[in-house]
Amino acid sequence: MGYSETRSEGKVGAGLSMKSPYYTAVGKNNELISLYLEDCTGGMREKLQPYSVDVVVTSPPYNIGVRYNSYHDQMPRESYLHWMGDVGEELKRVLSDTGSFFLNIGSKPSDPWIPFEVAQELRKHFILQNVIHWIKSVAISKQDVGNYPHMSGDIAVGHYKPIAGQRFLHDCHEYIFHFTKSGQVALDRLAVGVPYQDKSNIGRWHSAKQDLRCRGNTWFIPYETIRDRQNQRPHPSTFPLGLPEMCIKLHGVNQTRLVLDPFIGIGSTALACLSLGVSCVGFDIDTKYLEVASQRIDELLKGKKPDIPPWISPVQAPLFIKEKRQKPKRSSNSIS
Ligand SMILES: C[S@@+](CC[C@H](N)C(=O)[O-])C[C@H]1O[C@@H](n2cnc3c(N)ncnc32)[C@H](O)[C@@H]1O
């Protein structure tokens, strides 16, 4: 990808301190990636200035007993919700007034209320501006779509979590709650737009000046197919790079000085930020995960990853490349 590989020496910007991050790297637009090995609430309080973050993209532990390397994902419900509320309060402090907070959260079939209860907790601090459904797998039958171009038969695409037994369906989706402070934040909808199927729509409406329409709130973002989980995705609960990438693009790359992921795991949000040329700060309490995150970032900096993520359709690819080449406007970052 041709990023500079200088570490710890990039254009840090006013207020970005190098106070013992676990790892730092600098991308080709001088974007700074800083990963901190510490609890996110304390870390944010200590390192991030008020209003310094434009986009938060994150996926917290869901409290469903996932086997993390060190974190124990099974608290009493009240304590968990209280903790999520504390995290939300801190996020509100660091988020700019026009910022976006994208919270990816799922559940387990026997306990489907978790995402809603967490959203309710965060309602104390934010307005829920959009609810996006992250679709991991979908089946579309030819019969339902009729004479659709390029569709010669039934399709079933993506990866899902199979659920045994008769009671529950396979788990094929999660939520992305889009919180803002005002509920009025303007988004760059066409940055994640889709081409019109019926080209006669172009120019017909005032809003349809180009061959792109708003994607809507169902996002099909499949996981990459992997053969060796331990080596290729050594973390029990990641999101694909396409998820943070789409969230940041929806908020607007040019409006984004700094992205925060308080639960960064193996660094998916940081990789998305490098692809888009924006700075990122992340926290995790697990050395093993941050070590993997560092390796993934190093590999991307060395150009080992494909330029275009697999979730980008061939139709969107030229657009993606064009957007990536635009240098985002940047004002100073402000991590104290
Ligand atoms: C759902 S995972 C996030 C995975 C990440 N989105 C990715 O794609 O790699 C949640 C992460 O939160 C971390 N974690 C748990 N408690 C934490 C805390 N208090 N502060 C920061 N990170 C924490 C866990 O170690 C785990 O990696």
The ligand as a Gaussian input file, in Angstrom:
#p B3LYP/6-31G(d) Opt

LIG

0 1
 C      -15.919000      -7.741000      20.962000
 S      -14.229000      -7.611000      21.261000
 C      -13.714000      -6.362000      20.110000
 C      -13.110000      -6.950000      18.864000
 C      -12.697000      -5.920000      17.829000
 N      -13.844000      -5.185000      17.305000
 C      -11.985000      -6.600000      16.652000
 O      -12.502000      -6.615000      15.525000
 O      -10.902000      -7.150000      16.887000
 C      -14.152000      -6.818000      22.813000
 C      -12.729000      -6.544000      23.325000
 O      -12.822000      -5.769000      24.505000
 C      -11.659000      -6.061000      25.296000
 N      -11.941000      -5.526000      26.649000
 C      -12.638000      -6.088000      27.666000
 N      -12.685000      -5.258000      28.717000
 C      -12.021000      -4.117000      28.365000
 C      -11.768000      -2.880000      29.008000
 N      -12.180000      -2.646000      30.275000
 N      -11.082000      -1.930000      28.331000
 C      -10.647000      -2.154000      27.060000
 N      -10.852000      -3.319000      26.405000
 C      -11.541000      -4.287000      27.038000
 C      -11.516000      -7.559000      25.158000
 O      -10.190000      -7.982000      25.463000
 C      -11.891000      -7.762000      23.672000
 O      -10.748000      -7.803000      22.861000

